[in-house]
Amino acid sequence: MDDDEDADDEPTGLHTVCHACSGAGMMPDPKCAIIAGQPRTIDNGRPCTWCEGRGYRHGLVPPV
C-alpha cells in the first residue's frame, strides 16, 4: 500500500486548527426535546461555518 493514497485526504501546505470548533468540524446546536415525557436538551451538532466542517483553515490564521 502506498502512503501517497492516504495523503489525499490531508490538507497540503500551512493550515491552522479552526478556532471556532477546535478542530472537530462541528459546532454545538442544542435543541429542546421531549424524551419519555421529560423535557431535555439534545445536541446533534452542525457543520462549522468557519471551516466548513473540515476542522482546519487554510494558511496561518491568528486567533481573533
C-alpha positions in Angstrom: 0.0 0.0 0.0 1.3 3.4 -1.0 1.4 6.2 1.6 0.5 8.8 -1.1 -3.0 7.3 -1.4 -3.7 8.3 2.3 -2.2 11.8 1.9 -5.0 12.9 -0.5 -7.4 13.5 2.4 -5.0 15.7 4.3 -4.5 19.4 3.6 -1.4 20.5 1.8 0.7 23.5 2.9 0.2 25.5 6.1 -3.1 25.4 7.9 -4.5 26.4 11.3 -6.8 24.4 13.5 -10.2 26.1 13.4 -10.7 28.4 16.5 -14.5 28.1 16.4 -14.8 24.3 16.6 -11.3 23.4 18.0 -10.7 21.2 15.0 -13.8 19.0 15.5 -15.5 20.3 12.4 -18.9 20.5 14.2 -20.5 23.3 16.3 -22.9 22.8 19.1 -26.6 23.2 18.1 -28.7 22.4 21.2 -32.4 21.8 20.8 -35.2 21.3 23.3 -36.8 17.8 23.0 -39.4 15.8 24.9 -37.9 12.3 25.6 -40.0 9.8 27.5 -42.3 12.7 28.7 -39.4 14.7 30.1 -38.0 17.9 28.6 -34.3 17.5 27.7 -31.7 19.2 25.7 -30.2 17.3 22.8 -27.2 18.4 20.7 -26.9 16.9 17.3 -24.3 19.5 16.2 -24.0 21.1 12.8 -21.0 21.7 10.5 -18.8 24.6 11.5 -19.4 27.6 9.3 -15.8 29.0 9.8 -14.0 25.9 8.4 -17.0 24.3 6.5 -16.7 21.1 8.5 -13.0 20.5 7.8 -11.6 21.3 11.2 -8.8 23.5 9.8 -8.5 26.8 8.0 -6.1 27.4 5.1 -3.0 29.4 5.9 -1.8 30.7 9.3 -4.8 32.4 10.9 -4.1 34.1 14.2 -7.0 33.9 16.8 -9.2 37.0 16.7 
